[in-house]
């Protein structure tokens, strides 16, 4: 087998030169013999994070030689809230139908409340008339008159009480119906939103994650989807119920006594202005709080995942202070929301109680002038009271809906985003055979988030199939970038990357990555067993649907080749040993061997090793595996 080493200077503006034994070799791209290509130097998610950060944060002032720049991912912070009806984009026709039925029930429930004021007004009139009849009967001195007044009062009161009971039963039925319907549909729709958001996240290109941290993704799934659920659940039905109560109350009041109703209606502009003020500023500060919480979640996720490093360098206090800054921003925003909400509700209740005083004063005047009775005044007063309270109670529900619209804007923007490199797409070529010849032709590249910092400038290099090759260079010289381009985590700004003579842009992304095995310098393992971690390498391969015993045979064979079987057998649980989150229960060498086994278990056509050279070859891979994959030691 022939071997090939290539060195990349830090500026990466020339093609690789001949090997220099004095130059350190942190990586080992290798091609697999017998027509199967094996090329290394890469890591999971596109590159070695440290090297990529150095490349992207370079202080170079050089301008890129690129042709067409790759647009950076647009920030989602300032997306306007979506329309109300867009919240229900994932509702089925059946759910929309029952939601409409629920709205009818909510309107009936709201309208029933002011109608009770009509019965209370009638009862008040009955009480007054009964008192007058008793006084008149006592003045006449006849027991018959008193008995007749009592019988009449009892019949009227029983009739109104019966109406109240029927009204109460009706309210129970319709309230239960609309609450059940809207809570049910809210749960179902929000479940679909969560599923589609996670699916959309998994198909995004790496440039998207350069802008959005893992903690922020988790925060959106947990927090923003909950806010969307609040905005599409019972809050909507409650708004309709409150609107119906408000409209019914004021219409009834104007019918009963337009003079008194008109006087009390003077409170409406004050309530409307206060509600609009609350909604505007509460929405703004809630969005600010949500952004701070999401950013804090990203920081917390990073710190917790690297807690050993934080403790080793004693940076707990510094990192805690950084997290506290995000919490403080969220806390201050929430405090402002609380102040605005409290002041707004205080103004609401002041206006309402002021209307009470006006109703009693002006109602007395109308009674004295003969324009109303005591029952009518009570009816109008209670109807306006219920309507005004409903208007006040509607503000928090509208706020919840507005917050849900703002949260949905971010979620739906991600769901609707079609990445330029779509790993979930079925489009593209699926060659019947992958030989493994990799060619980079005059490749120019810069990271989308740093368009003024060129990484590769006219790089041309070829890796023949069936040959062992190594790409060597200083840290930050663009080695991991080359692998990112081969994996098609990014597309070059200019030039082409070819696999077996075919531009990888024309190849199906999923198929391309199924031909490649990746091993990182610092591999990440899933929080499951050793067997489960290695089995992840079978997903999407031709071995995915084999029986479990055959899968385990492949897993064991891969671990033997990766020289991991020996230490696994010594563990009490063997292959069922849990590795912990990100593999923190394993040593660095053990994680690396498990990662190599995961990379080779599906028998990939191409293997990328990102500085997976921390162990001697005899420790890293068995002799049989070294012969099969042609590993070139660059330690």
C-alpha positions as CSV (number, residue, x, y, z in Angstrom):
1,X,0.0,0.0,0.0
2,X,1.3,3.4,-0.8
3,X,1.2,6.3,1.7
4,X,0.9,10.0,1.2
5,X,1.4,12.8,3.6
6,X,0.4,16.4,2.9
7,X,1.2,19.5,4.9
8,X,-0.9,22.6,5.0
9,X,0.8,25.9,6.0
10,X,-1.2,28.1,8.3
11,X,-2.5,30.4,5.5
12,X,-3.6,27.4,3.4
13,X,-3.1,29.3,0.1
14,X,-1.1,26.6,-1.6
15,X,-1.5,23.0,-2.5
16,X,0.0,20.4,-0.1
17,X,3.7,19.8,-0.5
18,X,5.9,16.8,0.2
19,X,6.1,15.3,3.7
20,X,8.4,16.9,6.2
21,X,9.5,14.5,8.9
22,X,10.1,17.3,11.3
23,X,6.6,18.6,11.0
24,X,4.2,17.4,13.6
25,X,1.4,15.2,12.3
26,X,-1.8,15.6,14.2
27,X,-4.1,13.9,11.7
28,X,-4.2,10.8,9.6
29,X,-6.4,10.8,6.5
30,X,-6.4,7.3,5.1
31,X,-8.0,5.6,2.1
32,X,-9.1,2.0,2.3
33,X,-7.6,-0.6,0.0
34,X,-9.4,-2.8,-2.5
35,X,-11.2,0.2,-4.1
36,X,-12.5,1.6,-0.8
37,X,-11.4,5.1,0.0
38,X,-10.3,6.0,3.6
39,X,-9.6,9.6,4.2
40,X,-9.1,11.1,7.7
41,X,-9.0,14.4,9.5
42,X,-12.4,15.4,10.7
43,X,-14.7,15.2,13.6
44,X,-18.3,14.9,14.4
45,X,-20.3,18.0,13.5
46,X,-17.9,19.1,11.0
47,X,-14.5,19.8,12.7
48,X,-12.4,20.0,15.7
49,X,-14.1,22.7,17.7
50,X,-10.9,24.2,19.0
51,X,-9.3,24.4,15.6
52,X,-12.5,25.8,14.0
53,X,-12.8,28.4,16.6
54,X,-9.2,29.5,16.0
55,X,-9.9,29.6,12.3
56,X,-13.1,31.6,12.7
57,X,-11.7,34.0,15.3
58,X,-8.5,34.7,13.5
59,X,-7.4,38.3,13.7
60,X,-6.4,38.3,10.1
61,X,-7.5,41.4,8.3
62,X,-7.2,39.8,4.9
63,X,-10.2,40.0,2.6
64,X,-11.5,36.8,1.1
65,X,-10.7,35.9,-2.5
66,X,-14.1,34.1,-2.7
67,X,-16.5,34.5,-5.4
68,X,-20.0,34.4,-4.1
69,X,-20.3,34.8,-0.4
70,X,-22.4,32.3,1.6
71,X,-25.1,34.2,3.6
72,X,-24.9,33.9,7.3
73,X,-27.9,32.5,9.2
74,X,-30.3,35.3,9.8
75,X,-30.8,36.1,13.5
76,X,-34.3,35.2,14.8
77,X,-34.3,37.8,17.6
78,X,-36.3,40.4,15.8
79,X,-38.9,38.3,14.0
80,X,-42.3,39.9,14.2
81,X,-45.1,37.9,15.9
82,X,-47.0,35.7,13.5
83,X,-50.7,36.2,12.8
84,X,-53.2,34.7,15.1
85,X,-54.6,32.2,12.6
86,X,-51.1,31.1,11.7
87,X,-50.8,29.6,15.2
88,X,-53.2,26.9,14.1
89,X,-51.3,25.9,10.9
90,X,-50.8,22.3,12.2
91,X,-54.4,21.8,13.3
92,X,-56.4,19.2,11.4
93,X,-59.9,20.0,9.9
94,X,-61.5,17.9,12.7
95,X,-59.7,20.0,15.4
96,X,-60.6,23.2,13.7
97,X,-64.3,22.1,13.6
98,X,-64.4,21.1,17.3
99,X,-62.6,24.3,18.2
100,X,-65.4,26.3,16.5
101,X,-67.9,24.3,18.5
102,X,-65.9,25.2,21.6
103,X,-66.0,28.9,20.7
104,X,-69.8,28.7,20.4
105,X,-69.9,27.1,23.8
106,X,-67.5,29.8,25.2
107,X,-69.7,32.5,23.7
108,X,-72.8,30.9,25.3
109,X,-71.0,30.7,28.7
110,X,-70.0,34.3,28.5
111,X,-73.4,35.6,27.5
112,X,-75.1,33.7,30.3
113,X,-73.3,35.7,33.0
114,X,-74.9,39.1,32.3
115,X,-78.3,37.4,31.9
116,X,-78.1,36.5,35.5
117,X,-78.1,40.2,36.3
118,X,-81.5,40.4,34.6
119,X,-82.8,37.8,37.0
120,X,-81.2,39.6,40.0
121,X,-82.9,42.8,38.9
122,X,-86.2,41.1,38.7
123,X,-85.7,39.6,42.1
124,X,-84.8,43.1,43.4
125,X,-88.0,44.5,42.0
126,X,-89.9,41.5,43.5
127,X,-88.4,42.3,46.9
128,X,-89.3,46.0,46.7
129,X,-92.9,45.2,45.5
130,X,-93.3,42.6,48.2
131,X,-92.2,45.1,50.9
132,X,-94.7,47.7,49.4
133,X,-97.5,45.2,49.3
134,X,-96.9,44.2,53.0
135,X,-96.9,47.8,54.1
136,X,-100.1,48.5,52.2
137,X,-101.7,45.3,53.6
138,X,-100.7,46.3,57.1
139,X,-102.1,49.8,56.6
140,X,-105.4,48.3,55.4
141,X,-105.4,45.8,58.3
142,X,-106.4,42.8,56.2
143,X,-104.7,39.4,56.5
144,X,-105.9,38.4,53.1
145,X,-103.8,41.1,51.4
146,X,-100.7,40.0,53.3
147,X,-101.3,36.3,52.3
148,X,-101.9,37.3,48.6
149,X,-98.7,39.3,48.6
150,X,-96.7,36.4,50.1
151,X,-98.1,34.0,47.6
152,X,-97.3,36.3,44.7
153,X,-93.8,36.9,46.0
154,X,-93.1,33.2,46.5
155,X,-94.2,32.3,43.0
156,X,-92.1,35.1,41.4
157,X,-89.0,34.2,43.5
158,X,-89.4,30.5,42.8
159,X,-89.7,31.2,39.1
160,X,-86.6,33.4,39.0
161,X,-84.7,30.9,41.2
162,X,-85.6,28.1,38.7
163,X,-84.3,30.2,35.9
164,X,-81.0,30.7,37.8
165,X,-80.7,27.0,38.4
166,X,-81.2,26.2,34.7
167,X,-78.8,28.9,33.7
168,X,-76.2,27.5,36.1
169,X,-76.5,24.0,34.7
170,X,-76.3,25.3,31.2
171,X,-73.1,27.3,32.1
172,X,-71.6,24.1,33.6
173,X,-72.2,22.1,30.5
174,X,-70.9,24.7,28.0
175,X,-67.9,25.7,30.2
176,X,-66.8,22.1,30.5
177,X,-67.2,21.6,26.8
178,X,-65.1,24.5,25.6
179,X,-62.4,24.0,28.3
180,X,-62.1,20.3,27.4
181,X,-62.1,20.9,23.6
182,X,-59.5,23.7,23.7
183,X,-57.2,22.2,26.2
184,X,-57.2,18.9,24.2
185,X,-56.6,20.5,20.8
186,X,-53.9,22.7,22.3
187,X,-52.0,19.7,23.7
188,X,-52.3,17.8,20.3
189,X,-51.2,20.8,18.2
190,X,-48.3,21.8,20.4
191,X,-47.1,18.1,20.3
192,X,-47.0,18.4,16.5
193,X,-45.1,21.7,16.8
194,X,-42.5,20.1,19.1
195,X,-42.1,17.2,16.7
196,X,-41.7,19.3,13.6
197,X,-39.4,21.7,15.3
198,X,-37.1,18.9,16.4
199,X,-37.2,17.4,13.0
200,X,-36.4,20.7,11.4
201,X,-33.5,21.2,13.8
202,X,-32.0,17.8,12.9
203,X,-32.0,18.6,9.2
204,X,-30.4,22.1,9.5
205,X,-26.9,22.7,8.2
206,X,-23.9,23.3,10.5
207,X,-23.9,27.0,9.7
208,X,-27.3,27.2,11.4
209,X,-25.8,25.9,14.7
210,X,-22.9,28.3,14.5
211,X,-25.6,30.9,15.4
212,X,-27.8,28.8,17.7
213,X,-26.5,27.0,20.7
214,X,-27.7,23.6,21.9
215,X,-29.0,25.1,25.1
216,X,-31.1,27.6,23.2
217,X,-32.6,24.8,21.1
218,X,-33.5,22.9,24.3
219,X,-35.0,26.1,25.8
220,X,-37.1,26.6,22.8
221,X,-38.4,23.1,22.8
222,X,-39.3,23.4,26.5
223,X,-40.2,27.0,26.9
224,X,-41.3,28.4,23.6
225,X,-43.5,25.4,22.7
226,X,-45.2,25.8,26.1
227,X,-45.9,29.4,25.3
228,X,-47.3,28.4,22.0
229,X,-49.5,25.9,23.7
230,X,-50.8,28.6,26.1
231,X,-51.6,30.7,23.1
232,X,-53.7,28.1,21.3
233,X,-55.4,26.4,24.3
234,X,-58.1,27.6,26.6
235,X,-56.8,31.2,26.5
236,X,-58.5,31.7,23.1
237,X,-61.8,30.3,24.4
238,X,-61.6,32.5,27.5
239,X,-61.1,35.6,25.3
240,X,-64.3,34.7,23.4
241,X,-66.2,34.1,26.6
242,X,-65.1,37.4,28.0
243,X,-66.0,39.2,24.8
244,X,-69.4,37.6,24.8
245,X,-69.9,38.6,28.5
246,X,-68.8,42.2,27.7
247,X,-71.0,42.5,24.6
248,X,-74.0,40.9,26.2
249,X,-73.7,42.9,29.4
250,X,-73.5,46.3,27.7
251,X,-76.3,45.5,25.2
252,X,-78.5,44.3,28.0
253,X,-77.7,47.4,30.0
254,X,-78.5,49.8,27.1
255,X,-81.8,48.0,26.6
256,X,-82.8,48.2,30.2
257,X,-81.7,51.9,30.8
258,X,-79.7,53.6,28.1
259,X,-79.2,56.7,30.3
260,X,-77.5,54.9,33.1
261,X,-75.6,52.6,30.7
262,X,-74.4,55.6,28.7
263,X,-73.1,57.2,31.9
264,X,-71.2,54.1,33.1
265,X,-69.9,53.4,29.6
266,X,-67.5,56.4,30.0
267,X,-65.1,53.9,31.6
268,X,-64.5,52.0,28.3
269,X,-61.9,54.4,26.8
270,X,-59.9,54.3,30.0
271,X,-60.0,50.5,30.2
272,X,-59.1,50.2,26.5
273,X,-56.1,52.5,26.7
274,X,-54.8,50.8,29.8
275,X,-55.1,47.4,28.2
276,X,-53.3,48.4,25.0
277,X,-50.5,49.9,27.1
278,X,-50.1,46.7,29.1
279,X,-50.1,44.5,26.1
280,X,-47.5,46.5,24.2
281,X,-44.9,46.8,26.9
282,X,-45.5,43.4,28.5
283,X,-44.9,41.7,25.1
284,X,-41.7,43.6,24.5
285,X,-40.2,42.8,27.9
286,X,-41.4,39.2,27.8
287,X,-39.5,38.7,24.5
288,X,-36.4,40.2,26.1
289,X,-36.7,37.8,29.0
290,X,-37.2,34.8,26.7
291,X,-34.0,35.7,24.7
292,X,-32.0,36.0,28.0
293,X,-33.3,32.7,29.2
294,X,-32.4,31.0,26.0
295,X,-28.9,32.4,26.0
296,X,-28.4,31.5,29.6
297,X,-29.6,28.0,28.8
298,X,-26.9,27.7,26.1
299,X,-24.2,28.8,28.5
300,X,-25.4,26.5,31.3
301,X,-25.5,23.5,28.9
302,X,-21.9,24.2,27.8
303,X,-20.7,24.6,31.4
304,X,-22.4,21.5,32.7
305,X,-21.1,19.4,29.8
306,X,-17.5,20.6,30.6
307,X,-17.8,20.7,34.3
308,X,-14.5,18.8,34.8
309,X,-12.6,21.5,32.9
310,X,-14.4,24.2,34.8
311,X,-13.4,22.7,38.1
312,X,-9.9,22.0,36.9
313,X,-9.2,25.6,36.1
314,X,-11.3,27.0,39.0
315,X,-13.6,29.0,36.7
316,X,-16.8,28.2,38.5
317,X,-17.2,31.7,39.9
318,X,-16.5,33.4,36.5
319,X,-18.9,31.1,34.7
320,X,-21.5,31.5,37.3
321,X,-21.2,35.3,37.0
322,X,-21.7,35.1,33.3
323,X,-24.8,33.0,33.8
324,X,-26.0,35.4,36.4
325,X,-25.8,38.2,33.9
326,X,-28.3,36.4,31.6
327,X,-30.5,35.6,34.7
328,X,-30.3,39.3,35.8
329,X,-31.5,40.4,32.3
330,X,-34.4,38.0,32.4
331,X,-35.2,39.0,36.1
332,X,-35.2,42.7,35.3
333,X,-37.4,42.2,32.3
334,X,-39.8,40.0,34.3
335,X,-39.8,42.6,37.1
336,X,-40.8,45.3,34.6
337,X,-43.5,43.0,33.3
338,X,-44.8,42.5,36.9
339,X,-44.7,46.3,37.6
340,X,-46.6,47.1,34.3
341,X,-49.1,44.3,35.0
342,X,-49.6,45.4,38.6
343,X,-50.0,49.1,37.8
344,X,-52.4,48.2,34.9
345,X,-54.6,46.0,37.0
346,X,-54.6,48.6,39.7
347,X,-55.8,51.2,37.2
348,X,-58.4,48.7,35.9
349,X,-59.9,48.2,39.4
350,X,-59.8,51.9,40.2
351,X,-61.8,52.6,37.0
352,X,-64.3,49.9,37.9
353,X,-64.9,51.0,41.4
354,X,-65.2,54.6,40.2
355,X,-67.9,53.4,37.9
356,X,-69.6,51.9,41.0
357,X,-69.8,55.3,42.6
358,X,-71.1,56.8,39.4
359,X,-73.8,54.1,39.0
360,X,-75.1,54.5,42.6
361,X,-75.2,58.3,42.3
362,X,-76.7,58.6,38.9
363,X,-79.0,55.6,39.5
364,X,-80.5,57.2,42.5
365,X,-81.2,60.3,40.4
366,X,-82.9,58.3,37.7
367,X,-85.1,56.5,40.3
368,X,-86.1,59.8,41.9
369,X,-86.9,61.2,38.4
370,X,-89.0,58.2,37.6
371,X,-86.8,57.0,34.7
372,X,-85.9,53.7,36.3
373,X,-86.8,51.3,39.1
374,X,-84.5,49.9,41.7
375,X,-84.5,46.5,39.8
376,X,-83.5,48.2,36.6
377,X,-80.6,50.0,38.3
378,X,-79.4,46.8,39.9
379,X,-79.7,45.0,36.5
380,X,-77.8,47.7,34.6
381,X,-75.2,48.0,37.3
382,X,-74.5,44.3,37.5
383,X,-74.5,43.9,33.7
384,X,-72.0,46.8,33.3
385,X,-70.0,45.4,36.2
386,X,-69.8,41.9,34.6
387,X,-69.0,43.4,31.2
388,X,-66.2,45.6,32.6
389,X,-64.7,42.9,34.7
390,X,-64.7,40.6,31.6
391,X,-62.9,43.3,29.7
392,X,-60.3,43.6,32.4
393,X,-59.9,39.8,32.8
394,X,-59.4,39.5,29.0
395,X,-56.1,41.4,29.1
396,X,-54.0,38.6,30.6
397,X,-55.4,36.1,28.2
398,X,-54.7,38.4,25.2
399,X,-51.2,38.8,26.6
400,X,-50.7,35.0,26.7
401,X,-51.9,34.8,23.1
402,X,-49.5,37.6,22.0
403,X,-46.6,35.9,23.8
404,X,-47.5,32.6,22.0
405,X,-47.5,34.4,18.7
406,X,-44.0,35.8,19.4
407,X,-42.7,32.4,20.5
408,X,-44.2,30.7,17.5
409,X,-42.5,33.2,15.1
410,X,-39.1,31.7,16.1
411,X,-40.3,28.1,16.1
412,X,-42.0,28.4,12.7
413,X,-39.1,30.3,11.2
414,X,-36.9,27.3,12.0
415,X,-39.5,24.8,10.8
416,X,-39.9,26.7,7.5
417,X,-36.2,27.2,7.0
418,X,-34.9,25.0,4.1
419,X,-31.2,24.6,4.7
420,X,-28.8,25.0,1.7
421,X,-27.4,21.6,2.7
422,X,-30.4,19.5,3.6
423,X,-29.5,16.2,5.2
424,X,-33.2,15.2,5.2
425,X,-33.7,15.7,1.5
426,X,-34.2,12.8,-0.8
427,X,-32.8,14.7,-3.8
428,X,-29.4,14.0,-5.3
429,X,-27.5,11.2,-6.9
430,X,-27.1,7.8,-5.1
431,X,-24.2,6.1,-7.0
432,X,-24.4,2.3,-7.0
433,X,-20.7,2.2,-5.8
434,X,-18.4,4.4,-3.9
435,X,-14.7,4.0,-4.8
436,X,-13.3,6.7,-2.6
437,X,-11.3,9.1,-4.7
438,X,-11.6,12.6,-3.2
439,X,-10.5,15.7,-5.1
440,X,-10.6,19.4,-4.1
441,X,-10.3,21.7,-7.0
442,X,-9.2,25.3,-6.4
443,X,-11.3,25.5,-3.3
444,X,-11.9,28.8,-1.6
445,X,-13.8,29.0,1.7
446,X,-14.7,31.2,4.6
447,X,-17.1,30.5,7.4
448,X,-20.5,32.2,6.9
449,X,-20.3,34.0,10.2
450,X,-16.9,35.4,9.4
451,X,-16.9,36.3,5.7
452,X,-13.9,38.6,6.0
453,X,-11.6,35.8,7.3
454,X,-10.5,33.5,4.5
455,X,-9.7,29.9,5.5
456,X,-8.9,28.2,2.2
457,X,-7.5,30.1,-0.7
458,X,-7.3,28.1,-3.9
459,X,-6.6,24.7,-2.4
460,X,-6.2,21.9,-4.8
461,X,-5.5,18.4,-3.5
462,X,-6.3,14.8,-4.5
463,X,-6.6,11.7,-2.4
464,X,-6.5,8.5,-4.5
465,X,-8.6,5.5,-3.7
466,X,-6.8,2.6,-2.1
467,X,-4.0,4.8,-0.7
468,X,-3.1,6.0,2.7
469,X,-2.8,9.7,3.0
470,X,-2.2,12.2,5.8
471,X,-3.1,15.9,5.8
472,X,-0.7,17.7,8.2
473,X,-0.4,21.3,9.2
474,X,-0.3,23.8,12.1
475,X,-3.3,24.4,14.3
476,X,-5.7,26.6,12.6
477,X,-4.4,26.0,9.1
478,X,-7.7,24.6,7.8
479,X,-7.3,20.9,8.1
480,X,-10.6,20.4,9.9
481,X,-12.2,22.8,7.3
482,X,-11.1,20.4,4.5
483,X,-12.9,17.6,6.3
484,X,-16.0,19.8,6.8
485,X,-16.1,20.3,3.1
486,X,-15.6,16.6,2.3
487,X,-18.5,15.8,4.7
488,X,-20.4,18.7,3.1
489,X,-21.0,20.3,6.4
490,X,-20.3,23.5,4.4
491,X,-20.1,24.2,0.7
492,X,-17.0,25.9,-0.7
493,X,-17.4,29.6,-1.7
494,X,-15.6,28.8,-4.9
495,X,-14.1,25.6,-6.4
496,X,-15.4,22.1,-6.2
497,X,-15.2,19.0,-4.0
498,X,-15.4,15.8,-6.0
499,X,-16.1,12.2,-4.9
500,X,-15.1,9.7,-7.6
501,X,-15.3,12.6,-10.1
502,X,-18.8,13.7,-9.1
503,X,-19.4,17.1,-7.5
504,X,-20.7,16.3,-4.0
505,X,-23.3,19.0,-4.4
506,X,-25.0,16.7,-6.9
507,X,-24.9,13.7,-4.5
508,X,-27.6,13.0,-1.9
509,X,-26.3,14.3,1.4
510,X,-27.6,11.4,3.4
511,X,-26.0,8.9,1.0
512,X,-22.7,10.8,1.1
513,X,-22.5,10.8,4.8
514,X,-23.4,7.1,5.0
515,X,-20.2,6.4,3.1
516,X,-18.1,8.2,5.7
517,X,-17.1,7.2,9.3
518,X,-16.0,10.0,11.6
519,X,-13.8,9.9,14.7
520,X,-13.2,13.1,16.6
521,X,-10.1,14.1,18.5
522,X,-12.3,14.4,21.5
523,X,-15.2,12.1,20.6
524,X,-18.6,12.6,22.2
525,X,-20.6,9.5,23.3
526,X,-24.3,9.2,23.9
527,X,-25.6,8.7,27.4
528,X,-26.3,5.0,26.9
529,X,-24.5,1.7,27.0
530,X,-21.3,0.9,25.1
531,X,-23.3,-1.4,22.9
532,X,-25.8,1.3,22.2
533,X,-23.1,3.8,21.3
534,X,-21.5,1.5,18.8
535,X,-24.9,0.6,17.4
536,X,-25.5,4.2,16.5
537,X,-23.0,3.6,13.6
538,X,-25.4,1.1,12.1
539,X,-28.2,3.6,11.7
540,X,-28.9,4.3,8.1
541,X,-26.6,1.6,6.9
542,X,-27.5,-1.7,5.2
543,X,-27.1,-3.4,8.6
544,X,-29.7,-1.3,10.4
545,X,-32.5,-3.8,10.2
546,X,-30.5,-7.0,11.0
547,X,-31.6,-9.2,13.9
548,X,-30.2,-8.1,17.3
549,X,-27.8,-11.0,17.5
550,X,-26.3,-10.3,14.1
551,X,-26.0,-6.6,15.0
552,X,-24.2,-7.5,18.2
553,X,-21.8,-9.7,16.3
554,X,-20.9,-6.7,14.1
555,X,-20.6,-4.5,17.2
556,X,-18.2,-7.0,18.8
557,X,-16.2,-7.4,15.6
558,X,-15.8,-3.6,15.4
559,X,-14.7,-3.3,19.0
560,X,-12.1,-6.1,18.5
561,X,-10.7,-4.2,15.5
562,X,-10.7,-1.0,17.5
563,X,-8.9,-2.8,20.3
564,X,-11.8,-1.9,22.6
565,X,-13.1,-5.4,23.3
566,X,-10.4,-6.2,25.8
567,X,-11.2,-3.4,28.3
568,X,-15.0,-3.8,27.6
569,X,-14.9,-7.5,28.7
570,X,-13.2,-6.4,32.0
571,X,-16.1,-4.1,32.9
572,X,-18.7,-5.7,35.2
573,X,-21.5,-5.0,32.8
574,X,-19.5,-5.6,29.7
575,X,-21.1,-4.1,26.6
576,X,-24.1,-3.0,28.7
577,X,-22.0,-0.6,30.7
578,X,-23.3,2.9,30.7
579,X,-20.8,5.5,29.5
580,X,-22.5,8.5,31.1
581,X,-23.4,11.8,29.5
582,X,-20.9,12.5,26.7
583,X,-19.0,9.4,27.9
584,X,-17.6,11.1,31.1
585,X,-17.5,7.7,32.8
586,X,-14.9,6.5,30.3
587,X,-11.3,7.5,30.0
588,X,-10.1,9.5,27.0
589,X,-8.6,6.4,25.4
590,X,-11.6,4.3,26.0
591,X,-13.9,6.9,24.5
592,X,-11.6,7.1,21.5
593,X,-11.7,3.3,20.9
594,X,-15.5,3.2,21.3
595,X,-15.7,6.1,18.8
596,X,-13.5,4.2,16.3
597,X,-15.6,1.1,16.7
598,X,-18.7,3.2,16.1
599,X,-17.1,4.6,12.9
600,X,-16.1,1.3,11.4
601,X,-19.0,-0.9,12.5
602,X,-21.0,-0.1,9.3
603,X,-17.9,-0.8,7.1
604,X,-17.8,2.7,5.7
605,X,-16.1,3.4,2.3
606,X,-14.4,6.5,3.8
607,X,-13.0,7.0,7.3
608,X,-12.1,10.4,8.7
609,X,-9.8,10.5,11.8
610,X,-9.5,13.8,13.5
611,X,-6.3,13.5,15.4
612,X,-7.3,10.1,16.7
613,X,-3.7,9.5,17.5
614,X,-3.6,9.7,21.2
615,X,-2.7,6.0,21.5
616,X,0.0,4.0,19.8
617,X,-1.2,2.1,16.7
618,X,-1.0,-1.2,18.6
619,X,-3.4,0.3,21.2
620,X,-5.6,2.2,18.8
621,X,-6.4,-0.6,16.3
622,X,-5.7,-4.2,16.1
623,X,-3.1,-5.4,13.5
624,X,-5.9,-6.8,11.3
625,X,-7.8,-3.5,11.4
626,X,-4.6,-1.6,10.7
627,X,-4.0,-3.7,7.6
628,X,-7.6,-3.4,6.5
629,X,-7.9,0.3,6.9
630,X,-4.3,1.2,6.2
631,X,-3.8,3.5,9.2
632,X,-0.8,5.8,8.9
633,X,0.7,6.7,12.3
634,X,1.3,10.4,12.5
635,X,1.8,10.6,16.3
